[in-house]
Amino acid sequence: MSKKIVATNKKAFHDYSIESTIEAGVVLTGPEVKSLRAGRANLRDGYAAIEKEEVWLHNVHISPYSHATNIQEDPLRTRKLLLHGREIKKLTGKVKEKGFALIPTKIYFIPNGKVKIELALARGKKLYDKRAALKKKQSDRELEREYRKR
């Protein structure tokens, strides 16, 4: 039971510390799904917002499908996310806490052909946290190199 990952948001792991993740469905049009199958999505500036007990995905760029015959949608349009009511209520409570945001980290297809998006409940990192994470990553890389030499 593998999933085909279309896009990942590597910048999110650099800019935020991830507390937890949740899987959500996405309401898309046909040409958008075909464009995703071709791997044409960008999650970099995306975020999710809770408005009137519904979750909406903003600033996620899904390129227009080149062979679509009908009118093209706006690539940056807001898209509705499909979550259960209890999940939305739980997320609402967390997002109201200071510093938390809903950030998309992955968009992928599950085996039955449906598109899912992984949302992360994340807290923004300060500049010094980013530097510390980068130092740790470099030291781990150097240790790994030393082990390989032996």
Phi and psi in degrees as a GROMACS rama.xvg file:
@    title "Ramachandran Plot"
@    xaxis  label "Phi"
@    yaxis  label "Psi"
@TYPE xy
-102.475  158.244  SER-2
-118.508  144.338  LYS-3
-93.2865  109.493  LYS-4
-78.9734  127.024  ILE-5
-90.2654  -48.7454  VAL-6
-149.802  147.244  ALA-7
-124.812  154.762  THR-8
-107.059  84.6104  ASN-9
-66.5745  -31.0859  LYS-10
-63.9377  -30.9215  LYS-11
-62.7042  -38.3004  ALA-12
-72.3092  -21.4666  PHE-13
-83.9421  -41.132  HIS-14
-88.6854  -18.8052  ASP-15
-131.284  151.902  TYR-16
-98.8209  123.882  SER-17
-83.9483  123  ILE-18
-88.8786  -49.2692  GLU-19
-155.825  165.339  SER-20
-127.381  158.038  THR-21
-145.367  144.842  ILE-22
-97.416  136.177  GLU-23
-136.943  150.374  ALA-24
-83.2752  162.633  GLY-25
-128.745  137.096  VAL-26
-86.969  114.035  VAL-27
-128.722  162.376  LEU-28
-92.5556  167.425  THR-29
-57.1038  -50.8892  GLY-30
-62.1072  -29.8863  PRO-31
-67.2223  -39.1484  GLU-32
-64.9801  -42.4842  VAL-33
-64.5754  -37.7347  LYS-34
-65.0405  -39.303  SER-35
-65.4789  -37.7457  LEU-36
-60.961  -29.8801  ARG-37
-83.6066  -2.08037  ALA-38
80.3689  29.514  GLY-39
-105.187  73.9284  ARG-40
-142.996  152.579  ALA-41
-137.33  119.986  ASN-42
-100.318  -0.0790247  LEU-43
-52.5166  -51.1429  ARG-44
-97.6895  10.738  ASP-45
-76.1243  154.206  GLY-46
-155.642  162.335  TYR-47
-115.553  143.346  ALA-48
-130.564  146.01  ALA-49
-101.03  117.843  ILE-50
-130.785  121.311  GLU-51
52.289  49.2542  LYS-52
58.421  30.2735  GLU-53
-132.307  148.952  GLU-54
-105.854  129.149  VAL-55
-120.897  140.012  TRP-56
-99.4238  123.891  LEU-57
-114.667  151.362  HIS-58
58.8012  25.9269  ASN-59
-95.9111  122.494  VAL-60
-92.9619  115.415  HIS-61
-114.293  112.848  ILE-62
-61.1021  146.071  SER-63
-63.7319  141.627  PRO-64
-74.8549  128.154  TYR-65
-68.5225  -29.84  SER-66
-98.283  12.644  HIS-67
-72.4293  137.264  ALA-68
-93.9902  -24.1413  THR-69
-86.0572  179.696  ASN-70
-64.7335  133.579  ILE-71
-73.854  139.821  GLN-72
-80.0015  160.55  GLU-73
-68.0745  127.579  ASP-74
-64.9282  -21.8419  PRO-75
-105.342  16.643  LEU-76
-62.8831  156.882  ARG-77
-77.8644  139.35  THR-78
-122.724  140.848  ARG-79
-79.1956  137.768  LYS-80
-102.419  143.314  LEU-81
-102.701  111.318  LEU-82
-135.873  157.474  LEU-83
-72.2092  154.708  HIS-84
-57.8536  -41.2893  GLY-85
-66.7618  -34.7569  ARG-86
-66.3977  -40.232  GLU-87
-64.8092  -42.8104  ILE-88
-62.897  -40.3857  LYS-89
-64.9647  -42.8273  LYS-90
-66.368  -37.6903  LEU-91
-59.8548  -43.9451  THR-92
-62.4847  -40.8032  GLY-93
-70.5711  -42.4463  LYS-94
-66.8207  -28.6282  VAL-95
-69.5687  -21.1782  LYS-96
-65.0206  149.959  GLU-97
-65.4992  130  LYS-98
91.3544  -4.84648  GLY-99
-91.5368  146.318  PHE-100
-143.825  157.331  ALA-101
-101.043  114.199  LEU-102
-120.402  131.037  ILE-103
-74.713  130.793  PRO-104
-109.023  -31.4029  THR-105
-144.575  150.32  LYS-106
-129.369  131.377  ILE-107
-153.561  166.261  TYR-108
-102.902  135.749  PHE-109
-91.7098  165.422  ILE-110
-53.8915  -29.3949  PRO-111
-83.562  7.34864  ASN-112
93.4918  3.06563  GLY-113
-87.7103  149.499  LYS-114
-90.1714  131.652  VAL-115
-125.773  154.271  LYS-116
-127.521  138.645  ILE-117
-97.8849  117.68  GLU-118
-100.054  138.519  LEU-119
-112.051  134.53  ALA-120
-85.7993  108.544  LEU-121
-127.241  152.07  ALA-122
-115.143  132.147  ARG-123
-63.2944  139.385  GLY-124
-88.8552  147.717  LYS-125
-82.0617  166.686  LYS-126
-60.2273  -41.2025  LEU-127
-68.4601  -29.849  TYR-128
-66.2411  -40.4179  ASP-129
-63.28  -41.6713  LYS-130
-64.4738  -43.0915  ARG-131
-63.1174  -41.1149  ALA-132
-64.5206  -39.8889  ALA-133
-65.2136  -41.68  LEU-134
-62.4494  -43.5463  LYS-135
-63.4494  -41.3039  LYS-136
-62.3566  -42.7783  LYS-137
-66.3895  -42.5136  GLN-138
-65.1775  -39.0394  SER-139
-62.518  -39.6668  ASP-140
-64.014  -42.0424  ARG-141
-65.4082  -41.9561  GLU-142
-59.8744  -42.7438  LEU-143
-61.8738  -40.6771  GLU-144
-61.5424  -43.0979  ARG-145
-63.4944  -40.1641  GLU-146
-65.2113  -37.144  TYR-147
-67.7685  -32.9278  ARG-148
-65.6877  -32.3526  LYS-149
